[in-house]
């Protein structure tokens, strides 16, 4: 769920809101003074799950399948 860090330009109050959607202009209201002159700060986000690693070239499969069937013992 995304959370947005905001700063009021009028009173300087820094606050955070959490929404289940993208932020709109109606959501940008200071809880202290009620001003609508609110600026969104650049914030970090945390990705939970398997770590993403950039790859160079072809991605190798985790499990390799044989191209030829195994030889039968004689």
C-alpha positions as CSV (number, residue, x, y, z in Angstrom):
1,X,0.0,0.0,0.0
2,X,1.6,3.3,-1.0
3,X,2.2,6.0,1.5
4,X,3.0,9.6,0.5
5,X,5.2,12.1,2.4
6,X,3.8,15.6,2.1
7,X,4.9,19.1,3.3
8,X,2.6,22.1,3.7
9,X,4.0,25.2,2.1
10,X,2.0,27.5,4.4
11,X,2.9,26.2,7.9
12,X,5.8,23.8,7.1
13,X,4.0,20.8,8.6
14,X,5.4,17.4,7.4
15,X,2.9,14.6,7.3
16,X,2.2,11.2,5.7
17,X,-0.9,9.7,4.2
18,X,-1.5,6.1,3.2
19,X,-4.0,5.4,0.4
20,X,-5.0,2.3,-1.6
21,X,-4.8,4.4,-4.8
22,X,-2.8,7.1,-6.4
23,X,-2.8,10.5,-4.7
24,X,-5.0,13.2,-6.1
25,X,-5.3,17.0,-5.5
26,X,-8.2,16.4,-3.2
27,X,-6.0,14.3,-0.9
28,X,-3.4,17.1,-0.6
29,X,-4.8,19.0,2.4
30,X,-2.7,19.9,5.5
31,X,-4.2,18.4,8.6
32,X,-2.9,21.3,10.8
33,X,-4.0,24.4,8.9
34,X,-6.2,23.0,6.2
35,X,-4.2,24.6,3.4
36,X,-4.2,23.0,-0.1
37,X,-0.7,24.3,-0.9
38,X,1.0,20.9,-0.2
39,X,4.1,19.6,-1.9
40,X,4.9,15.9,-2.2
41,X,8.4,14.9,-1.0
42,X,10.4,12.3,-2.7
43,X,10.4,9.2,-0.4
44,X,11.8,5.8,-0.3
45,X,9.9,2.6,-0.8
46,X,10.6,-1.0,0.3
47,X,10.1,-3.9,-2.0
48,X,9.1,-7.0,-0.1
49,X,9.8,-10.3,-1.9
50,X,12.6,-11.8,-3.8
51,X,15.4,-9.4,-4.4
52,X,15.6,-7.9,-7.9
53,X,19.0,-8.3,-9.5
54,X,19.9,-6.7,-12.9
55,X,21.1,-9.2,-15.5
56,X,23.4,-8.9,-18.4
57,X,22.4,-10.9,-21.4
58,X,20.4,-14.0,-21.3
59,X,18.8,-15.2,-18.1
60,X,19.8,-18.8,-17.3
61,X,17.0,-21.1,-16.2
62,X,17.0,-22.4,-12.6
63,X,16.5,-26.0,-13.7
64,X,18.3,-27.3,-16.8
65,X,16.5,-30.0,-18.9
66,X,18.5,-32.6,-20.8
67,X,18.4,-32.3,-24.6
68,X,19.1,-36.1,-25.1
69,X,17.6,-39.0,-23.1
70,X,20.0,-40.7,-20.7
71,X,21.9,-43.6,-22.2
72,X,20.8,-47.1,-21.2
73,X,23.4,-49.2,-19.4
74,X,24.6,-52.3,-21.5
